[in-house]
């Protein structure tokens, strides 16, 4: 008897599923997922309760939205909370783009972008980064057509860790039609120290078609609880809420996010320590001859070209698990103890006969 296959959407069947960073052995460092190396703050854990997990969470995350609204000077209805910022982005794309529509974003950028666009039935328009691994905003602007529904700008860009400047972003926004949604993905905003970098909070209220996207996964160390948020026009947030999977943000995640905001000074002190480790990594890599773009996220980008997979194995042999992404390696900033191993691996890649 010949078995028949269920008919699937061809664009979905063709997608390579998202693969998260590879795990690490007990004696190795996992630097493949941009995770915060610090354990949750005791002050945050102390505010978490589990005696309500037999009940559904607040589907609207109203307390958290109100807290964020006060912080950013908007209404609670201008804030949407989801199971990670990627979930909110999926809602925004689904709400704005349909089959025949286009979504523009830089490439290489976050590897989930093409998956989210295809899931909505829309078409990706990928614009190559410049030679310095930064967004080519002029080319992105030029690519906008009557079919464009969404443009995603990622700053700091994942995986290249480069930023868009405030001046560049404002110039770009001046060229975007008002009926095209622009999403500024700032998942790594808290790690940015460049004073010229775009800061989403300074743009609120200036553009009727702009949404800011942020997360508690990185700087706040809540990756395992999956919670992120967006700030934008109320009607756009309402559209995102309309297509969201109900009750997907757990009560524990909401509690942890509100507690993290209450103890933000402690968390940002940790961010400063991570940035110090980032700087020591960059200095060490450049001394070895690596052309590392100046990083603004909690990760660095190593251009390795055709040698990417081989180089990733060299790092793994030294107990450093990195993320191989096409033409380069993304290396998360982890524990201070990981730096020595990381630089020794980087040295072997440079000195090996199979040089980059």
HELIX and SHEET records of a PDB file:
HELIX    1   1 UNK A   10  UNK A   13  1                                   4    
HELIX    2   2 UNK A   42  UNK A   45  1                                   4    
HELIX    3   3 UNK A   62  UNK A   72  1                                  11    
HELIX    4   4 UNK A   76  UNK A   78  5                                   3    
HELIX    5   5 UNK A   85  UNK A   96  1                                  12    
HELIX    6   6 UNK A  112  UNK A  119  1                                   8    
HELIX    7   7 UNK A  137  UNK A  142  1                                   6    
HELIX    8   8 UNK A  166  UNK A  173  1                                   8    
HELIX    9   9 UNK A  189  UNK A  191  5                                   3    
HELIX   10  10 UNK A  200  UNK A  202  5                                   3    
HELIX   11  11 UNK A  223  UNK A  225  5                                   3    
HELIX   12  12 UNK A  234  UNK A  243  1                                  10    
HELIX   13  13 UNK A  251  UNK A  262  1                                  12    
HELIX   14  14 UNK A  264  UNK A  287  1                                  24    
HELIX   15  15 UNK A  305  UNK A  307  5                                   3    
HELIX   16  16 UNK A  308  UNK A  317  1                                  10    
HELIX   17  17 UNK A  338  UNK A  351  1                                  14    
SHEET    1   A 2 UNK A  29  UNK A  30  0                                        
SHEET    2   A 2 UNK A 320  UNK A 321  1                                        
SHEET    1   B 7 UNK A  79  UNK A  82  0                                        
SHEET    2   B 7 UNK A 228  UNK A 231 -1                                        
SHEET    3   B 7 UNK A 210  UNK A 215 -1                                        
SHEET    4   B 7 UNK A 181  UNK A 185  1                                        
SHEET    5   B 7 UNK A 148  UNK A 154  1                                        
SHEET    6   B 7 UNK A 102  UNK A 107  1                                        
SHEET    7   B 7 UNK A 123  UNK A 128  1                                        
SHEET    1   C 3 UNK A 299  UNK A 303  0                                        
SHEET    2   C 3 UNK A 328  UNK A 332 -1                                        
SHEET    3   C 3 UNK A 323  UNK A 325 -1                                        
END                                                                             
